[in-house]
Amino acid sequence: MSRENAIYIREALFSLKVNFSLTNGAIANLILVFTNIQLEREKRGITCFLVEKDFPGFIIKKKMSKMGLRTAQMAELLLENCEVPAANLLGKEGAGMAVFSHSIEWERGFILASAIGSMERRNRNNIIQASTSSRGSDRSYS
């Protein structure tokens, strides 16, 4: 079988069932899976796959309840003999760390953007309050 037509089977790679929790896993149509398909290469063997929820072996085991941030649903997922076609390889075999590093840079930027927006709003409100407040303006410091 040529690499172009290869099918990656998750269980065959590790001889175990892969069970994990994922934010928005219950509603995701597509997930990124980083896995080491060349164990002897250690982190240089990590490869990234796009796994679609319709693939055989992709199972949503259960939705999980949580105390906070309820808008981001959690679910326990299972990849059991999950067949992933070679066309769903993201990047090259063994390039998973590079894919992850690039994507996490974007993730950090998006997380920081909301924090910066919140800080700007609070700073603007503080400046307005300080400029309109009469507290202490009638004190004499002689």
Secondary structure, DSSP 8 states (H G I E B T S, - for coil): --GGG-EEEHHHHHSS-EEEEEETTTT-SEEEEEEES-GGGGGGGEEEEEEETTSTTEEEEEEE--SS-TTS-EEEEEESS-EEEGGGEESSTT-HHHHHHHHHHHHHHHHHHHHHHHHHHHHHHHHHHHHH--TTTT----
